[in-house]
């Protein structure tokens, strides 16, 4: 007979199939990660549809929240990129809201007794997801940079006014810096979500282990309990902050593409 076994801190990141699907030799199964991406996307669509379907001059609660999101991202794009950045607003807005919702949904508790594959999941705790978002951003920067500036986009790597002898070193540094952007963008979001969830799971594991020990040992579970509460509150803050940081850096990189010829 098997006893109770607490889940380890890494099991929450397992990619588990929910519906097995194959296209020839290609596995296209619906996984828990894909499910929570769809749930997050669906929740965003439903929320903004409900908030804007009866738009009024005096907004209701949902419309007020939607307008706060809109104004927040609109100001961010305008202040970072300028008037030309308006064309990128839909992308930055979608990116910010999707990352925010994906980060937050992973912090919600799972219904007791739910299968492991249906536990709440944070897609942004996987590097492949954040790297895909970062590569999409950098691809837009490169494509629009050449579209807008032509070969003048290369001025991004060689600003005017520098001594000729310093150019080779500076160009090398700027190229390496540019190529590292998608990695730094992806790893920053992934690492924060991953580490936060591991720490939260460890604190929760300490609480369960100490409380289940019984007797005076239970008193030692008080500190980990308050630690878990504090980490949970911090994780909600980090979830919002990392969505904001990703959006800010996206705007900064897009600003380089828009104004590359001005360097």
C-alpha positions as CSV (number, residue, x, y, z in Angstrom):
1,X,0.0,0.0,0.0
2,X,1.4,3.4,-1.0
3,X,1.4,6.3,1.4
4,X,0.8,9.9,0.7
5,X,3.6,11.5,-1.4
6,X,3.8,15.3,-1.6
7,X,4.5,16.6,-5.1
8,X,8.0,17.9,-5.6
9,X,8.6,21.6,-6.5
10,X,9.5,20.7,-10.1
11,X,6.4,18.6,-10.9
12,X,4.3,21.8,-11.4
13,X,6.3,22.5,-14.6
14,X,5.7,19.1,-16.3
15,X,4.1,19.2,-19.7
16,X,1.4,16.6,-19.7
17,X,-0.9,15.5,-22.6
18,X,-4.6,16.0,-22.1
19,X,-5.8,14.9,-25.6
20,X,-3.4,12.8,-27.6
21,X,-3.3,13.9,-31.3
22,X,-0.9,13.0,-34.0
23,X,-0.4,14.2,-37.5
24,X,1.6,11.4,-39.1
25,X,4.8,11.3,-37.0
26,X,4.2,14.8,-35.6
27,X,2.8,15.0,-32.0
28,X,0.2,17.8,-31.9
29,X,-1.4,16.7,-28.6
30,X,-3.3,19.2,-26.5
31,X,-1.1,19.7,-23.4
32,X,-1.8,21.4,-20.1
33,X,0.5,24.2,-21.2
34,X,-1.5,24.7,-24.4
35,X,-4.8,24.4,-22.5
36,X,-3.8,27.3,-20.1
37,X,-2.7,29.4,-23.1
38,X,-6.1,28.9,-24.6
39,X,-7.9,29.6,-21.3
40,X,-5.9,32.8,-20.8
41,X,-6.6,33.9,-24.4
42,X,-10.3,33.1,-24.0
43,X,-10.5,34.9,-20.7
44,X,-9.0,38.0,-22.3
45,X,-11.4,37.9,-25.3
46,X,-14.4,37.4,-23.0
47,X,-13.4,40.2,-20.6
48,X,-12.8,42.9,-23.3
49,X,-15.9,41.8,-25.2
50,X,-18.0,42.2,-22.1
51,X,-16.3,45.5,-21.2
52,X,-16.8,47.1,-24.5
53,X,-20.0,45.7,-26.0
54,X,-22.0,48.4,-24.3
55,X,-19.5,51.2,-24.1
56,X,-20.9,54.3,-22.4
57,X,-19.8,57.9,-21.8
58,X,-19.9,57.1,-18.0
59,X,-18.1,53.7,-17.9
60,X,-19.2,50.8,-15.7
61,X,-16.8,48.7,-13.7
62,X,-15.6,46.4,-16.5
63,X,-15.3,49.3,-19.0
64,X,-13.3,51.3,-16.4
65,X,-10.8,48.4,-15.9
66,X,-10.5,48.0,-19.7
67,X,-9.9,51.7,-20.2
68,X,-7.2,51.7,-17.5
69,X,-5.4,48.9,-19.4
70,X,-5.8,50.8,-22.6
71,X,-4.6,54.1,-21.3
72,X,-1.7,52.5,-19.4
73,X,-0.3,50.8,-22.5
74,X,-1.2,53.7,-24.8
75,X,0.9,56.1,-22.6
76,X,3.7,53.6,-22.5
77,X,3.9,53.3,-26.3
78,X,3.5,57.0,-26.9
79,X,6.1,58.0,-24.3
80,X,8.7,55.4,-25.4
81,X,8.3,55.4,-29.2
82,X,6.5,58.6,-29.9
83,X,3.6,59.3,-32.3
84,X,4.9,56.8,-34.8
85,X,4.5,54.1,-32.2
86,X,0.7,54.1,-32.5
87,X,0.9,51.4,-35.2
88,X,2.5,49.1,-32.6
89,X,-0.1,49.6,-29.9
90,X,-2.2,46.6,-30.7
91,X,0.9,44.3,-30.5
92,X,2.3,45.8,-27.3
93,X,-1.2,45.8,-25.7
94,X,-1.9,42.2,-26.6
95,X,1.6,41.2,-25.4
96,X,1.2,42.9,-22.1
97,X,-2.3,41.7,-21.3
98,X,-1.5,38.1,-22.4
99,X,1.7,37.8,-20.3
100,X,-0.1,39.4,-17.3
101,X,-3.0,37.0,-17.5
102,X,-0.7,34.0,-18.1
103,X,1.4,35.0,-15.1
104,X,-1.6,35.5,-12.8
105,X,-3.6,32.4,-13.7
106,X,-0.7,30.2,-12.6
107,X,-1.0,31.6,-9.1
108,X,-4.6,30.5,-8.6
109,X,-5.1,27.4,-6.5
110,X,-6.2,24.1,-8.2
111,X,-9.5,22.5,-7.4
112,X,-9.0,19.7,-4.9
113,X,-8.9,16.3,-6.5
114,X,-8.3,17.6,-10.0
115,X,-6.1,15.4,-12.2
116,X,-2.5,16.5,-12.3
117,X,-2.8,17.4,-16.0
118,X,-5.6,19.9,-15.2
119,X,-3.8,21.7,-12.4
120,X,-3.3,25.4,-12.9
121,X,-0.3,26.1,-15.0
122,X,1.9,29.1,-15.9
123,X,2.9,29.0,-19.6
124,X,5.5,31.7,-19.0
125,X,7.4,29.5,-16.6
126,X,8.7,27.6,-19.7
127,X,11.6,29.1,-21.6
128,X,10.3,28.0,-25.0
129,X,7.2,30.1,-24.5
130,X,9.0,33.3,-23.4
131,X,11.6,32.7,-26.1
132,X,8.9,32.5,-28.8
133,X,7.5,35.9,-27.6
134,X,10.9,37.4,-27.6
135,X,11.8,36.1,-31.0
136,X,8.5,37.5,-32.4
137,X,9.3,40.9,-30.9
138,X,12.9,40.9,-32.4
139,X,11.6,39.7,-35.7
140,X,9.2,42.7,-35.9
141,X,12.0,45.0,-34.9
142,X,14.3,43.7,-37.7
143,X,11.6,43.5,-40.4
144,X,10.1,47.0,-39.7
145,X,13.6,48.4,-39.2
146,X,14.6,47.5,-42.7
147,X,11.2,48.5,-44.1
148,X,11.3,51.9,-42.5
149,X,15.0,52.8,-42.8
150,X,16.4,50.5,-45.5
151,X,20.1,50.1,-45.1
152,X,20.0,53.0,-42.6
153,X,18.9,50.4,-40.1
154,X,22.6,49.5,-39.8
155,X,23.2,52.9,-38.2
156,X,21.8,51.3,-35.1
157,X,25.1,49.4,-34.8
158,X,27.4,52.3,-35.7
159,X,26.2,55.7,-34.3
160,X,27.5,58.7,-36.1
161,X,30.1,61.0,-34.5
162,X,32.4,58.3,-33.2
163,X,36.1,58.1,-34.1
164,X,36.9,55.8,-37.0
165,X,39.3,53.7,-35.0
166,X,36.7,53.0,-32.4
167,X,34.1,51.8,-34.9
168,X,35.1,48.1,-35.2
169,X,35.0,47.6,-31.4
170,X,31.7,49.5,-31.0
171,X,30.1,47.6,-33.9
172,X,31.1,44.3,-32.4
173,X,29.7,45.3,-29.0
174,X,26.4,46.6,-30.5
175,X,25.9,43.5,-32.7
176,X,26.4,41.2,-29.7
177,X,24.1,43.3,-27.6
178,X,21.4,43.2,-30.3
179,X,21.7,39.5,-30.7
180,X,21.4,38.9,-27.0
181,X,18.2,40.9,-26.7
182,X,15.8,38.0,-27.3
183,X,17.7,35.8,-24.9
184,X,17.7,38.4,-22.1
185,X,14.1,39.2,-22.8
186,X,13.0,35.6,-22.6
187,X,15.2,34.5,-19.7
188,X,14.2,37.4,-17.5
189,X,10.5,36.5,-17.7
190,X,11.1,32.8,-17.5
191,X,13.5,32.9,-14.6
192,X,11.2,35.1,-12.5
193,X,8.2,33.0,-13.0
194,X,10.1,29.7,-12.6
195,X,12.0,30.7,-9.4
196,X,9.0,32.3,-7.8
197,X,6.9,29.1,-8.2
198,X,9.6,26.9,-6.9
199,X,10.1,29.0,-3.8
200,X,6.3,29.1,-3.2
201,X,6.1,25.4,-3.6
202,X,9.0,24.8,-1.1
203,X,7.4,27.0,1.5
204,X,4.0,25.2,1.0
205,X,5.8,21.9,1.3
206,X,7.4,22.9,4.6
207,X,4.0,23.9,6.0
208,X,2.3,20.6,5.0
209,X,5.2,18.5,6.3
210,X,5.4,20.3,9.7
211,X,1.7,20.4,10.3
212,X,1.3,16.7,9.4
213,X,4.0,15.8,11.9
214,X,1.7,16.7,14.8
215,X,2.6,17.7,18.4
216,X,4.9,20.5,19.2
217,X,6.5,20.2,15.7
218,X,3.4,21.9,14.3
219,X,4.5,25.2,15.8
220,X,7.5,25.3,13.5
221,X,5.0,25.4,10.6
222,X,3.9,28.9,11.5
223,X,7.0,30.7,10.0
224,X,6.8,28.8,6.7
225,X,3.1,29.5,6.5
226,X,3.6,33.3,6.8
227,X,6.5,32.9,4.4
228,X,4.2,31.3,1.9
229,X,1.7,34.1,2.3
230,X,4.4,36.7,1.8
231,X,5.9,34.9,-1.3
232,X,2.4,34.6,-2.8
233,X,1.8,38.4,-2.4
234,X,5.2,39.0,-3.9
235,X,4.5,36.7,-6.8
236,X,1.4,38.7,-7.7
237,X,3.5,41.8,-7.7
238,X,6.2,40.1,-9.8
239,X,3.6,38.7,-12.3
240,X,2.4,42.3,-13.0
241,X,5.9,43.8,-12.9
242,X,7.4,41.2,-15.4
243,X,4.5,41.8,-17.9
244,X,5.3,45.5,-17.6
245,X,9.1,45.1,-18.0
246,X,8.5,42.9,-21.1
247,X,6.2,45.5,-22.6
248,X,8.7,48.4,-21.8
249,X,11.7,46.6,-23.4
250,X,9.5,45.7,-26.4
251,X,8.8,49.4,-26.8
252,X,12.4,50.3,-26.4
253,X,13.5,47.8,-29.1
254,X,10.7,49.0,-31.4
255,X,11.8,52.6,-30.9
256,X,15.3,51.5,-32.2
257,X,13.6,50.2,-35.3
258,X,11.6,53.4,-35.8
259,X,14.4,55.8,-35.3
260,X,17.4,53.7,-36.4
261,X,18.4,56.2,-39.1
262,X,18.5,59.0,-36.5
263,X,21.5,57.5,-34.6
